[in-house]
């Protein structure tokens, strides 16, 4: 037999044996092969799904905001400084640093849906002597100062200056931190407004203590000028009777109030003041547009 005939014959026989082996394996391992095909199909489906997910565009216009920024970053500082200027505070007694702290808390509370009245921000700077107008109420939408008034601190927080603070009942001291304003009511101090303290350990007992905004006859410009201080409350941020009703009607119903003092413990421990929650840049832009 010639070598030319022998080689093709061997090849044909080899192919027949391979096909026969494949058929036998297919019969014997059919269930296993079916499972394998199902597994491969599932992998393919998952791969295609992941590819589709990653192919979703993530350009700035696909979401409600471009990017989230740190409340301690450059973008936040720019917004705070611009709003400080737009509100006409550059010549005021309220420092840009205190305003930035107040704004940081306001933005955090707005982002976490704590505020139902987002238009107004009230800041009380208790680092100042009580004969100074140390209460500011801002219209953040209208970019204007609506009130700059005298305000009392707690009887046992200090005399002319507030220096000691408490969250305890019957302490007759002021409480630092961020609050959300409640609803007006007529009570012991006539037309008043309840406050809800948001900071455990600092002002969370304000509602139970009966800490409210109310008018008081011991808060007036005449008294401040004569005594170099106004009278003191049992812990309430009391204001002049001349403006009390207007203030309560304006900021009631879920707006942000911030009572500030440079006390190291509060400034170092406040979770709101030291929050690291990244904020959508668009939310910040709304404040300066």
Secondary structure by P-SEA (a helix, b strand, c coil): ccaaaaaaaaaaaaaaaaaaaaaaaaaaaaaaaaaaaaaaaaaaaaaaaaaaaaacccccccccccbbbbcccaaaaaaaaaaaaaaccccccccaaaaaaaaaaaaaaaaacccccccbbbbbccccccccccbbbbcccccccccbbbbbccccccccccccccccccccbbbbbbbbbbbbbbcccccbbbbbbcccccccccccccbbbbbbccccaaaaaacccccccccccccccccaaaaaaacccbbbbbbbcccaaaaaccccccccccccaaaaaaacc
